[in-house]
Amino acid sequence: MKTYTGDRTIDGVVVEVNGQELPSHTDIRKFTNADYEWGYEGLAATQLAFAMLYDHTGDASLAIRLATAFMEKVTANFGNDWEMTSADMDSAIDQIEPVRAG
C-alpha cells in the first residue's frame, strides 16, 4: 500500500510517496511550469492531482481525465500537512468516477 504525504513549511513544499519524492510526471502531462501546490484551485494543484493519480493508477489517460475533478474535490482541500493511503485514493477516484467502481 502506498502512502502519499504533503508538507508545507517555510522551506517550501514537499510531496512524497512512501517516503520518496513524488515525481511531477510533467513528461506525460504538463499543467504548469510551477511546482506542486495545494489548498487552492489552480494549475499547480492540478499537476499534483495528476501526479498522484498517475502514480497510483499507472494509467495516464485516466489521470488526465480525472485530474481537474480530483484537484477540486481532493487536493484543493489539503491543509499544510496531509496524508492519503492507496485506499483513500481508490475511494476518492470512485467518488469522482462511480462507473469505475462498478
C-alpha contacts under 8 A as a table, 3 or more apart, distances in Angstrom:
res1	aa1	res2	aa2	distance
1	M	85	T	6.97
1	M	86	S	5.68
1	M	87	A	7.93
2	K	17	V	6.51
2	K	18	N	5.87
2	K	56	H	7.91
2	K	85	T	5.71
2	K	86	S	5.24
3	T	17	V	5.53
3	T	18	N	5.26
3	T	83	E	6.84
3	T	84	M	5.71
3	T	85	T	4.35
3	T	86	S	6.34
4	Y	15	V	7.28
4	Y	16	E	5.68
4	Y	17	V	4.42
4	Y	18	N	6.48
4	Y	52	M	7.88
4	Y	83	E	5.51
4	Y	84	M	5.06
4	Y	85	T	6.12
5	T	15	V	5.70
5	T	16	E	5.33
5	T	17	V	6.44
5	T	81	D	7.39
5	T	82	W	5.54
5	T	83	E	4.35
5	T	84	M	6.48
6	G	13	V	7.29
6	G	14	V	5.63
6	G	15	V	4.44
6	G	16	E	6.48
6	G	80	N	7.37
6	G	81	D	5.49
6	G	82	W	5.24
6	G	83	E	6.55
7	D	13	V	5.84
7	D	14	V	5.27
7	D	15	V	6.61
7	D	80	N	5.72
7	D	81	D	4.60
7	D	82	W	6.81
8	R	11	D	7.77
8	R	12	G	5.79
8	R	13	V	4.52
8	R	14	V	6.47
8	R	80	N	5.05
8	R	81	D	6.49
9	T	12	G	5.27
9	T	13	V	6.42
9	T	80	N	7.69
13	V	36	Y	7.32
13	V	37	E	7.30
14	V	21	E	7.45
15	V	21	E	5.98
15	V	22	L	5.80
15	V	36	Y	7.95
16	E	19	G	5.43
16	E	20	Q	5.04
16	E	21	E	4.31
16	E	22	L	4.77
17	V	20	Q	5.34
17	V	21	E	6.30
17	V	22	L	5.55
22	L	51	A	7.43
22	L	52	M	7.74
23	P	51	A	6.81
24	S	36	Y	7.74
24	S	47	Q	6.89
24	S	48	L	6.90
24	S	51	A	5.28
25	H	28	I	5.56
25	H	29	R	6.60
25	H	30	K	7.57
25	H	50	F	8.00
25	H	51	A	5.76
25	H	54	Y	7.90
26	T	29	R	4.91
26	T	30	K	4.41
26	T	31	F	7.54
26	T	47	Q	7.93
27	D	30	K	6.84
28	I	60	A	7.34
29	R	50	F	7.98
29	R	64	I	7.40
30	K	33	N	7.49
30	K	47	Q	7.05
31	F	43	L	5.67
31	F	44	A	7.12
31	F	46	T	6.83
31	F	47	Q	5.56
32	T	35	D	7.70
32	T	43	L	5.64
32	T	44	A	5.94
32	T	47	Q	6.79
34	A	44	A	6.17
35	D	44	A	6.24
36	Y	44	A	4.98
36	Y	45	A	6.12
36	Y	47	Q	6.43
36	Y	48	L	5.44
37	E	40	Y	7.85
37	E	44	A	5.15
37	E	45	A	4.90
37	E	48	L	6.83
38	W	41	E	7.36
38	W	44	A	7.32
38	W	45	A	4.88
38	W	48	L	7.57
38	W	75	T	5.46
38	W	76	A	5.24
38	W	77	N	7.30
38	W	78	F	6.17
38	W	79	G	7.82
39	G	45	A	7.68
39	G	75	T	6.47
39	G	76	A	4.25
39	G	77	N	5.13
39	G	78	F	5.13
39	G	79	G	6.15
39	G	80	N	7.94
40	Y	45	A	6.98
40	Y	75	T	7.86
40	Y	76	A	4.58
40	Y	77	N	7.08
41	E	45	A	6.07
41	E	46	T	7.56
41	E	71	M	6.92
41	E	72	E	6.41
41	E	76	A	5.46
42	G	45	A	5.38
42	G	46	T	6.21
43	L	46	T	4.83
43	L	47	Q	6.12
44	A	47	Q	5.07
44	A	48	L	6.45
45	A	48	L	5.11
45	A	49	A	6.25
45	A	71	M	6.02
45	A	75	T	6.37
45	A	76	A	6.61
46	T	49	A	4.91
46	T	50	F	6.09
46	T	67	A	5.87
46	T	68	T	5.81
46	T	70	F	7.84
46	T	71	M	5.27
46	T	75	T	7.93
47	Q	50	F	5.08
47	Q	51	A	6.07
47	Q	67	A	7.63
48	L	51	A	5.10
48	L	52	M	6.14
48	L	71	M	7.77
48	L	75	T	7.46
49	A	52	M	5.28
49	A	53	L	6.10
49	A	67	A	5.32
49	A	68	T	7.45
49	A	70	F	5.95
49	A	71	M	5.30
49	A	75	T	6.34
50	F	53	L	5.10
50	F	54	Y	5.93
50	F	63	A	5.41
50	F	64	I	6.31
50	F	66	L	7.67
50	F	67	A	4.85
51	A	54	Y	5.22
51	A	55	D	5.94
51	A	63	A	7.80
52	M	55	D	5.16
52	M	56	H	5.99
53	L	56	H	5.12
53	L	57	T	5.94
53	L	58	G	7.72
53	L	62	L	7.90
53	L	63	A	5.08
53	L	66	L	7.95
53	L	67	A	7.29
53	L	89	M	7.89
54	Y	57	T	5.31
54	Y	58	G	4.97
54	Y	59	D	5.76
54	Y	60	A	5.75
54	Y	62	L	7.76
54	Y	63	A	5.18
55	D	58	G	5.60
56	H	86	S	7.17
56	H	89	M	7.55
57	T	62	L	7.98
57	T	63	A	7.63
59	D	62	L	5.41
59	D	63	A	6.16
60	A	63	A	5.04
60	A	64	I	6.06
61	S	64	I	5.15
61	S	65	R	6.06
62	L	65	R	5.07
62	L	66	L	6.09
63	A	66	L	5.31
63	A	67	A	5.65
64	I	67	A	5.32
65	R	68	T	7.54
66	L	69	A	5.45
66	L	70	F	5.85
66	L	93	I	7.93
66	L	96	I	7.55
67	A	70	F	5.13
67	A	71	M	6.00
68	T	71	M	5.06
68	T	72	E	6.23
69	A	72	E	5.08
69	A	73	K	6.05
69	A	96	I	6.88
70	F	73	K	5.22
70	F	74	V	5.37
70	F	75	T	6.74
70	F	92	A	7.59
70	F	93	I	7.45
70	F	96	I	7.19
71	M	74	V	5.39
71	M	75	T	4.74
71	M	76	A	5.56
72	E	75	T	6.66
72	E	76	A	5.49
72	E	77	N	7.74
73	K	76	A	6.64
73	K	77	N	7.01
74	V	77	N	5.53
74	V	78	F	6.89
74	V	92	A	7.52
75	T	78	F	5.35
78	F	81	D	7.36
78	F	82	W	6.16
79	G	82	W	6.21
84	M	87	A	7.90
84	M	88	D	5.58
84	M	89	M	6.62
85	T	88	D	5.03
85	T	89	M	6.28
86	S	89	M	4.98
86	S	90	D	6.22
87	A	90	D	5.11
87	A	91	S	6.18
88	D	91	S	5.11
88	D	92	A	6.17
89	M	92	A	5.17
89	M	93	I	6.11
90	D	93	I	5.13
90	D	94	D	6.04
91	S	94	D	5.14
91	S	95	Q	6.26
92	A	95	Q	5.15
92	A	96	I	6.36
93	I	96	I	5.11
93	I	97	E	5.96
93	I	98	P	7.84
94	D	97	E	5.03
94	D	98	P	4.86
94	D	99	V	7.61
94	D	100	R	6.30
94	D	101	A	5.35
95	Q	98	P	5.59
97	E	100	R	5.75
97	E	101	A	7.37
98	P	101	A	5.22
98	P	102	G	6.63
99	V	102	G	5.23
